[in-house]
Amino acid sequence: MSKISWRQVLPFALAAFFVVGSLSNIVAPGSIYEEYLKWGYPRWFHFVTGSLELTAAILLFRTPTRLSGAVLGCAVMFAALATVILHGEYAHAVPPLVAAALSMVVGWISWRKRIAVPASDQ
């Protein structure tokens, strides 16, 4: 039986998180939709957030685009973090903070792999 490293699993777990987040934002049940309005975002903004999260998930699934997915995912999570902190909803800050931190870890690992491989081998 082969060993599977957390470095191999983490990008897929993070991608799954972004898929779930994107679907909940795109479908936007009443509570999510109302939060976006309460925070001052336009009525359609949940589609933007969901689309960006889905794009990050897709990019995270493939090794060549993983760094881009990690950067996009981190940016989306920092925006979410800023939104909830600015509105004093500190309990809601934990998931985006964790996802941003994990995105940075995935990005760091992907970047280190990229610079370790000569350009002709990519």
C-alpha positions in Angstrom: 0.0 0.0 0.0 1.4 3.4 -1.0 1.6 6.3 1.4 -0.4 9.4 0.4 1.2 12.6 1.7 -0.8 15.5 3.1 0.9 17.6 0.3 -0.9 15.5 -2.2 -4.3 15.6 -0.5 -4.4 19.2 0.6 -4.9 20.8 -2.9 -7.9 18.4 -3.5 -9.4 19.1 -0.1 -9.1 22.8 -0.6 -10.6 22.5 -4.1 -13.5 20.6 -2.6 -14.0 23.4 -0.1 -14.1 25.9 -2.9 -16.6 23.8 -4.9 -18.9 23.6 -1.9 -18.5 27.4 -1.3 -19.1 28.2 -4.9 -22.3 26.2 -5.1 -23.7 27.7 -1.9 -22.9 31.2 -3.3 -24.2 30.6 -6.8 -27.4 29.0 -5.5 -27.5 31.5 -2.6 -30.3 30.4 -0.3 -32.1 33.3 1.3 -29.7 33.6 4.3 -26.6 33.9 2.1 -28.4 36.3 -0.3 -29.5 38.5 2.6 -26.0 38.6 4.0 -24.6 39.9 0.7 -27.3 42.7 0.7 -26.7 43.5 4.4 -22.9 43.9 3.6 -23.8 46.4 0.9 -23.0 44.2 -2.2 -25.1 44.4 -5.3 -27.9 41.8 -5.8 -25.8 39.8 -8.3 -22.5 39.8 -6.4 -23.0 36.3 -5.0 -22.6 35.0 -8.6 -19.2 36.7 -8.8 -18.0 35.2 -5.6 -19.3 31.7 -6.5 -17.7 31.9 -10.0 -14.4 33.0 -8.6 -14.5 30.1 -6.0 -15.4 27.6 -8.7 -12.5 28.9 -10.9 -10.1 28.5 -8.0 -11.3 25.0 -7.4 -10.8 24.0 -11.1 -7.3 25.5 -11.1 -6.4 23.7 -7.9 -7.3 20.3 -9.4 -4.5 20.4 -12.0 -0.8 20.6 -11.0 0.2 23.1 -13.8 -2.5 25.6 -12.7 -2.4 24.9 -8.9 -0.4 28.0 -8.0 -2.9 30.2 -9.9 -5.7 28.5 -8.1 -4.1 29.0 -4.7 -3.5 32.7 -5.4 -7.1 33.2 -6.6 -8.5 31.2 -3.7 -6.4 33.2 -1.2 -7.6 36.5 -2.7 -11.2 35.5 -2.5 -10.8 34.4 1.1 -9.0 37.6 2.1 -11.9 39.5 0.5 -14.4 37.4 2.5 -12.3 37.9 5.6 -12.2 41.7 5.2 -16.0 41.8 4.6 -16.9 39.9 7.8 -14.3 41.8 9.9 -15.4 45.2 8.7 -19.0 44.2 9.7 -17.9 43.0 13.1 -18.9 39.4 12.4 -15.7 37.9 13.9 -17.1 34.4 14.3 -17.6 34.2 10.6 -13.9 35.1 10.1 -12.6 31.6 11.0 -13.5 29.7 7.8 -12.0 32.2 5.3 -9.0 32.7 7.5 -8.3 28.9 7.6 -9.0 28.6 3.8 -6.7 31.6 3.1 -3.9 30.0 5.2 -4.3 26.6 3.5 -4.3 28.4 0.1 -1.0 30.0 1.0 0.4 26.6 2.0 -0.7 25.1 -1.3 0.7 28.1 -3.2 4.0 27.9 -1.4 4.3 24.1 -2.2 3.4 24.7 -5.8 5.8 27.6 -6.2 8.6 25.7 -4.6 8.0 22.8 -7.0 7.9 25.2 -9.9 11.2 26.8 -9.2 12.8 23.4 -8.5 12.0 22.1 -12.0 14.0 23.6 -14.8 12.0 25.6 -17.4 12.6 23.0 -20.1 11.1 20.2 -18.0 7.7 22.0 -17.3 
